[in-house]
């Protein structure tokens, strides 16, 4: 992936140092914000679906997603530099992910994160956790430094996950076999279809054989027969930066691992379309406001734990998707203006830039013939110059910044 930040601005080493404050020293879990363990619910609360069954706002809802996004670039740095620091970091992230995909009694389930006890996790996962976990498992399979044991465990998880999805008609279930809130890969609208195909083609690459290859081809043909409205057929969802980025991750893996040459061009064109869409969204943002918000981060209140805001009414609504995600989630973000600001003015612009970079086509131009790469680099350079790493409180911000620099 093209490096988006110049090395004389923010280096990967500096950003990694900022990232380390989000990493639990015992479990390696990446906490969602700078409160760390102080944010976390108790074991009993997690097992009781507090604040909700996905663990949204719990402080460790996206450990698998963030570690999975980081790992391929950390492995690349380890291979390129031979530096023991990056070797150690890569091994630690790989071990965390392998822990998260095996901690459940349900083979193939991806836990979002675990409490410091190393065994307690929320029963619901998500398509996004799986997308980044599969990407990371393939990176482990290609990394000589991983060792045979890690590579074997990664391949076994991928096979187990495909079997789990197939038993549940291609939806990701909860760990206890119920319908997940955000695991609908069976619907085959394009964003989710690309994720399911990513899982299948990764399985075919890591567990080669006629059965896994045939399954991928069968799913590929069925998915494409239902894609009549094009890549952006889900109104609204395709405008969310993290959704664009996650879809680009799946398309990139499909392009890299596709066994049939005639489909390579399908994935290549889809990646280009998504990259251009991301840049158009990036250009539409007010960068004067973005820079102003970033420069004033330190004046905003420190994060507040979700457990401090949680009420008996929230508890009663914890199994209601709309109220748990909307009512309480909205209140949580309203009370955490610093995290919300980072989400809108650091994380999201970086995700749009990374969507372009993952497309891997630096020659892309818009309909006027204007090159897109300089536009992306200029936007991200503005953001990186405004950022003080000590001001970051949101793990997603630091993760995206690191991947942009790596």
C-alpha positions in Angstrom: 0.0 0.0 0.0 1.3 3.5 -0.8 2.5 5.4 2.2 0.3 8.4 2.6 2.4 10.3 5.3 5.9 11.5 4.6 8.5 10.1 7.0 9.7 13.5 8.1 6.2 14.3 9.4 4.7 11.4 11.5 6.7 8.2 11.4 5.3 4.7 12.0 7.6 4.5 15.1 6.1 7.6 16.6 2.6 6.6 16.0 3.2 3.1 17.4 4.4 4.7 20.6 1.1 6.6 20.8 -0.8 3.3 20.0 0.8 1.4 22.9 -1.2 3.3 25.4 -4.3 1.5 24.1 -2.7 -2.0 24.4 -3.3 -4.0 27.5 0.0 -5.1 28.9 -1.3 -8.6 29.9 -3.8 -9.6 27.2 -2.6 -7.5 24.3 -6.2 -6.3 23.7 -6.5 -3.0 22.0 -8.9 -0.9 24.1 -11.2 1.5 22.2 -10.1 4.6 24.1 -7.6 5.9 26.5 -9.5 5.0 29.6 -8.2 1.4 29.2 -9.2 -0.9 32.0 -11.0 1.9 33.8 -13.6 1.8 31.0 -14.4 -1.9 31.2 -17.5 -3.6 32.5 -17.3 -6.5 34.9 -17.3 -10.1 33.9 -20.9 -10.5 35.1 -22.0 -7.4 33.1 -20.4 -8.8 29.9 -22.1 -12.2 30.4 -25.4 -10.3 31.0 -25.0 -8.3 27.7 -24.3 -5.0 29.4 -24.3 -2.5 27.8 -25.6 -4.7 24.9 -24.7 -8.0 23.4 -22.2 -6.6 20.9 -20.3 -4.7 23.7 -20.8 -1.4 21.8 -19.4 1.5 24.0 -17.9 -1.1 26.4 -14.3 0.0 25.7 -13.2 -3.2 23.9 -15.7 -3.7 21.2 -13.3 -3.5 18.2 -10.1 -5.3 19.4 -10.3 -7.9 16.6 -11.0 -5.3 14.0 -8.2 -2.9 15.0 -5.6 -5.7 15.5 -6.6 -7.3 12.2 -6.2 -4.0 10.4 -2.8 -3.3 11.9 -1.2 -6.7 11.6 -0.5 -6.9 7.9 1.4 -3.6 8.0 3.3 -4.5 11.2 4.3 -7.8 9.5 5.5 -5.8 6.5 7.6 -3.5 8.6 9.1 -6.6 10.4 10.0 -8.1 7.1 11.4 -4.9 5.5 13.4 -3.7 8.5 14.3 -6.9 10.3 13.9 -4.8 13.5 13.2 -6.8 16.6 10.7 -4.2 17.7 8.5 -4.9 14.8 9.0 -8.6 15.0 7.8 -8.5 18.6 4.9 -6.3 17.8 3.8 -8.5 14.9 4.0 -11.7 17.0 2.0 -10.0 19.8 -0.7 -8.9 17.5 -0.8 -12.3 15.8 -1.1 -14.0 19.2 -3.9 -11.7 20.2 -5.9 -12.4 17.1 -5.4 -16.1 17.4 -6.6 -15.8 21.0 -9.7 -13.9 19.9 -10.6 -16.5 17.2 -10.2 -19.5 19.6 -11.4 -18.2 23.0 -15.0 -19.3 22.3 -16.2 -22.9 22.6 -17.8 -22.3 19.2 -15.0 -23.0 16.5 -14.9 -20.2 14.0 -16.3 -17.5 16.2 -14.4 -14.2 16.4 -14.6 -12.5 19.8 -14.5 -8.7 19.6 -12.1 -8.7 22.6 -11.6 -10.2 26.0 -11.5 -8.8 29.5 -8.2 -8.9 31.4 -9.1 -12.4 32.7 -8.4 -13.6 29.2 -11.6 -15.6 28.8 -14.7 -13.3 29.0 -16.1 -11.9 25.8 -19.3 -10.6 24.4 -21.4 -13.2 22.6 -22.0 -11.2 19.5 -19.4 -10.5 16.8 -19.8 -8.7 13.5 -19.1 -8.8 9.8 -16.4 -6.1 10.3 -14.5 -8.2 12.9 -14.5 -11.1 10.5 -13.4 -9.0 7.6 -10.2 -7.8 9.3 -9.6 -11.2 11.1 -9.6 -13.0 7.8 -7.2 -10.4 6.3 -4.9 -10.9 9.2 -5.0 -14.7 9.1 -3.9 -14.6 5.5 -1.1 -12.3 6.4 0.0 -14.8 9.1 -0.1 -17.6 6.5 2.4 -15.6 4.3 4.7 -14.5 7.1 7.7 -16.8 7.5 8.4 -15.3 11.0 4.9 -16.6 12.2 6.1 -20.1 12.5 4.3 -23.3 11.7 2.1 -23.4 14.8 0.6 -19.9 14.3 0.1 -20.6 10.6 -1.7 -23.9 11.3 -4.0 -22.3 13.9 -4.8 -19.5 11.4 -5.7 -22.0 8.7 -7.8 -24.0 11.1 -9.8 -20.9 12.2 -10.5 -19.9 8.6 -11.8 -23.5 7.8 -13.9 -23.5 11.1 -15.3 -20.0 10.3 -16.5 -21.1 6.9 -18.1 -24.2 8.3 -19.8 -22.1 11.0 -21.2 -19.6 8.4 -22.4 -22.4 6.2 -24.3 -24.1 9.1 -26.0 -20.7 9.6 -27.0 -20.1 6.0 -24.0 -17.7 5.5 -24.9 -15.4 8.4 -22.4 -14.9 11.3 -24.1 -16.2 14.4 -23.6 -15.3 18.0 -21.3 -17.5 20.1 -24.4 -19.3 21.5 -25.9 -19.9 18.0 -28.5 -17.1 17.9 -29.0 -14.5 15.2 -26.3 -11.8 15.3 -27.2 -8.2 15.2 -24.6 -7.4 12.5 -23.7 -10.6 10.8 -25.9 -10.6 7.7 -23.5 -11.8 5.0 -26.2 -14.0 3.5 -28.3 -11.2 2.0 -25.8 -10.8 -0.9 -26.3 -7.0 -1.3 -22.9 -6.0 -2.6 -21.0 -4.8 0.4 -21.9 -8.0 2.4 -21.4 -10.2 -0.7 -17.8 -9.0 -1.1 -17.1 -9.9 2.5 -18.5 -13.4 2.2 -16.5 -13.9 -1.0 -13.4 -12.6 0.8 -13.9 -15.3 3.4 -14.4 -18.0 0.8 -11.5 -17.1 -1.4 -9.2 -16.8 1.7 -10.3 -20.3 2.7 -9.5 -21.6 -0.8 -6.0 -20.0 -0.6 -5.2 -21.2 3.0 -6.9 -24.6 2.9 -6.4 -25.5 -0.8 -8.4 -28.3 -2.4 -11.3 -29.0 -4.7 -13.9 -28.6 -2.0 -12.8 -25.1 -0.9 -12.3 -23.9 -4.4 -15.6 -25.2 -5.6 -17.4 -23.6 -2.7 -15.8 -20.2 -3.5 -16.8 -20.4 -7.2 -20.3 -21.4 -6.3 -20.7 -18.5 -3.9 -19.1 -16.1 -6.4 -21.6 -17.0 -9.1 -24.6 -16.8 -6.8 -23.5 -13.5 -5.4 -23.0 -12.0 -8.8 -26.4 -13.2 -10.0 -27.9 -10.9 -7.3 -25.8 -7.8 -7.9 -28.1 -6.1 -10.4 -27.9 -2.7 -8.9 -24.1 -2.3 -8.8 -21.6 -1.9 -6.0 -23.5 0.8 -4.1 -26.9 -0.8 -3.9 -27.5 -0.3 -0.2 -28.7 3.2 0.2 -26.8 5.2 2.9 -24.5 2.5 4.0 -22.0 3.0 1.2 -21.4 6.6 2.3 -20.0 5.6 5.7 -16.2 5.8 5.5 -15.5 2.6 7.6 -18.0 0.6 5.4 -16.1 1.8 2.2 -12.8 0.9 3.8 -14.0 -2.6 4.9 -15.4 -3.3 1.5 -12.2 -2.2 -0.1 -10.3 -4.6 2.2 -12.5 -7.5 0.9 -12.1 -6.4 -2.7 -8.4 -6.2 -2.4 -8.2 -9.7 -1.1 -10.4 -11.0 -3.8 -8.2 -9.3 -6.4 -5.1 -10.8 -4.9 -6.4 -14.3 -4.3 -8.8 -14.8 -7.2 -8.0 -18.1 -8.9 -9.7 -17.3 -12.2 -8.1 -14.6 -14.4 -11.4 -13.4 -16.0 -12.5 -12.3 -12.5 -9.4 -10.4 -11.7 -10.6 -7.5 -13.8 -14.0 -7.5 -12.0 -12.3 -6.9 -8.7 -9.8 -4.5 -10.2 -12.6 -2.3 -11.6 -14.6 -2.5 -8.4 -11.6 -1.4 -6.4 -11.1 1.6 -8.7 -14.7 2.6 -8.4 -14.6 2.4 -4.6 -11.3 4.4 -4.5 -12.7 7.2 -6.7 -15.9 7.3 -4.6 -13.8 7.7 -1.4 -11.8 10.6 -2.8 -15.0 12.3 -3.9 -16.2 12.1 -0.3 -12.9 13.3 1.0 -13.0 16.3 -1.3 -16.5 17.2 -0.1 -15.3 17.6 3.5 -14.5 21.1 4.9 -10.8 20.9 5.7 -10.7 24.2 7.3 -13.2 22.8 9.9 -11.3 19.5 10.1 -8.0 21.2 11.0 -9.7 23.6 13.4 -11.3 20.6 15.2 -8.1 18.7 15.4 -6.1 21.6 16.7 -8.6 22.1 19.6 -8.8 18.5 20.7 -6.9 19.2 23.9 -9.6 21.7 25.0 -12.3 19.0 25.0 -13.2 17.0 28.1 -11.6 13.6 28.7 -13.6 10.5 27.8 -16.3 9.2 30.1 -16.9 5.5 30.8 -20.1 4.1 29.4 -20.7 2.4 32.8 -20.9 5.9 34.4 -23.7 6.8 32.0 -25.6 3.6 32.1 -29.1 3.5 33.7 -31.7 0.9 34.7 -33.7 1.9 31.6 -30.7 1.2 29.4 -30.3 -2.2 31.1 -34.0 -3.0 30.3 -33.3 -2.1 26.7 -30.0 -3.9 26.3 -31.5 -6.6 24.0 -33.3 -4.0 21.8 -31.0 -3.2 18.8 -32.5 0.2 18.1 -32.5 1.4 21.7 -29.2 -0.1 22.7 -27.4 1.2 19.6 -29.4 4.3 19.0 -30.7 5.8 22.2 -27.8 4.8 24.6 -25.2 4.9 21.9 -26.2 8.3 20.8 -26.2 9.5 24.4 -22.7 8.0 25.0 -21.3 9.9 21.9 -23.0 13.1 23.0 -21.2 12.8 26.4 -17.9 12.0 24.7 -17.3 14.9 22.5 -13.6 14.3 22.3 -14.0 10.8 21.0 -16.8 11.9 18.7 -14.6 14.7 17.3 -11.8 12.3 16.6 -14.2 9.9 14.9 -15.5 12.6 12.5 -12.4 14.6 11.9 -9.5 12.1 12.1 -10.7 8.6 11.8 -13.2 9.1 8.9 -11.0 11.2 6.6 -8.2 8.8 7.2 -10.5 5.8 6.4 -11.4 7.5 3.1 -7.8 8.0 2.2 -6.9 4.4 3.1 -9.8 3.2 0.9 -8.0 4.9 -2.0 -4.6 3.5 -1.0 -5.9 0.0 -0.6 -7.1 0.2 -4.2 -3.5 0.2 -5.2 -3.9 2.3 -8.3 -1.9 5.5 -8.0 -2.7 6.4 -11.6 -6.4 6.9 -11.0 -7.9 10.2 -12.3 -11.4 11.7 -12.0 -13.8 12.5 -14.8 -11.9 15.7 -15.5 -8.6 13.9 -15.8 -7.3 15.2 -12.5 -4.9 12.8 -10.7 -6.4 11.5 -7.4 -3.3 10.6 -5.5 -2.0 14.2 -4.9 -5.5 15.1 -3.6 -5.4 12.3 -1.1 -1.8 13.0 0.0 -2.6 16.7 0.4 -5.6 16.1 2.6 -3.8 13.6 4.8 -0.7 15.8 5.1 -2.9 18.6 6.4 -4.4 16.3 9.0 -1.1 14.8 10.1 0.5 18.3 10.5 -2.4 19.4 12.8 -2.3 16.3 15.0 -0.5 16.1 18.3 -0.2 12.4 19.1 -0.5 13.1 22.8 -4.0 14.4 22.2 -5.4 11.2 20.7 -7.8 9.4 22.9 -9.6 7.1 20.3 -7.8 3.9 19.3 -9.3 4.0 15.8 -7.6 7.3 15.2 -4.2 6.0 16.0 -4.8 2.7 14.1 -5.8 4.6 10.9 -2.9 7.0 11.3 -0.4 4.1 11.7 -1.7 2.3 8.6 -1.4 5.5 6.6 2.2 5.9 7.7 3.4 2.3 7.5 
